[in-house]
Structures are given as structure tokens and as C-alpha cells.
């Protein structure tokens, strides 16, 4: 499994680049173009029931895998996640997140780890953060969704930073101080600072990065939002 402490370091905000916002007509070239700015490539997938659009599929991900050494994170939006988890793992995916609302959440998380991947738990906006507590022993990271699931260009819910703080407190209470927390949805220039201050380790950047005239400058700005401060102002050194 990937060393997540290196992938999501304490001293900077990691950038997961959303391929959903890339040029879908030329994805191979887009992966190559975006590789210098991505800590992780974020790939959305669906069973078409949990959210209507099928989005990305395993064979497409397998075709993109040779284009970069940057890790792939597939966000599986499915009522039954296990079949998609297995197919994406075979396609060369490094991180897989499945929804706490899935019917087979325990089996899917166990399968991800058995297949050598990092297992993540994703929560919709309407799912209480405390839901994570039942799965903390089985997850390597958590994704908090800040917009209605399966939408693009939507404003982040104002409750998103407080949900991050709630998760941080919950994880700290069980000794999981370094549990990576990823914010997905509504990632904009005016929302990133609040999310970083709340303690996220990474943001899923779509139009904010891909719509930029200066990819390098925008990626650097994102990385620098965290600095050496995290967890509501406590210095990182005190947490490690």
C-alpha cells in the first residue's frame, strides 16, 4: 500500500486533480499535461443508481494508467461497491474510496485492503460525521463531500469546514491524529482557506486548477494553503 504520510504530508495541502474536469476528448494527453501538478489523480465512478451518470469505468482507467506514475484515487459511488472495487483494483488504482451509505461497505473496505490498495470512506453531506466511528479500524483515509453528490460547479455547503473539524476531533479521540481527510466538492479560491484551516489534508481540485491560466501558480497556491499549520492552529510538530 502507498505510504499515505508521504502522499498527504503534514506541511502542505495535497492536490487531487479531478479528471472529470479535464478535456474528456483527450484524456491521455490531459493526464500527461497535468502530472506535474497532481499529487493524486481523482477519478469518479458510479453504478448509475447511487448517482445517475456512469462517469469513469475500469477499462478507461487501465488505459490511462501507463501515462503517469501519479497515484490514482477512484471515488466509487455505488449502492453495492464491491464489484467496482475489484474491477478498479485490477485496473491499477492505488486508492479507492467507497461510500458509508453503500450496502456492502464492510466487505468493500476489506476487499480494497486485501487487493493491496488504500481504503477510503466517503460521506455525503447528509450523512452524520459520527458514522465514520464504526469504520475507523478499516479505513486509511476519509473523503468528506461538500456539495450534492454527482454535481459539478456547485457551491460548497457552509457546513463543510465544521464537518472537517468534527471528523478531526472524532479521529483524535481514537488516536488517529494523522488520518488523511480529503475535501471534495465546491473547491474554490474562497473555500480552500477555510477547509485548510479546519484541517483537511487534500482538496479535489477541478475547475479551480483546470480553469487556471497558470497551472503551476495555482498548484503552488493550493499547496501553500496549509503551510506548517493545521488542526485549528496547532503546529503540526505538536501532533506528530
Number of C-alpha atoms within 10 A of each C-alpha: 11 12 8 15 11 8 16 23 15 24 18 20 28 26 26 24 29 22 21 17 17 19 13 11 8 9 17 17 14 16 22 15 14 20 17 13 20 20 21 23 24 24 23 19 21 21 19 13 12 18 16 11 15 16 15 17 18 20 13 13 18 17 13 19 18 13 16 16 10 19 20 23 24 26 22 27 29 25 20 21 23 22 12 22 28 17 15 25 20 15 18 18 24 22 28 29 28 30 26 22 18 18 14 16 20 16 12 24 26 15 18 25 18 11 14 14 23 23 25 29 26 26 21 17 17 10 15 13 18 12 14 19 12 10 15 18 10 16 19 23 22 24 24 24 24 25 22 16 16 18 12 14 13 14 15 19 15 12 10 23 24 14 20 26 19 16 25 23 15 18 19 14 10 11 10 15 15 20 21 24 23 25 26 23 24 27 24 17 13 10 16 22 18 16 24 26 18 22 28 31 27 28 28 25 27 24 18 18 27 19 12 12 9 10 17 14 13 18 23 14 13 24 20 16 20 25 15 15 18 23 20 12 11 12 15 15 11 6 12 8
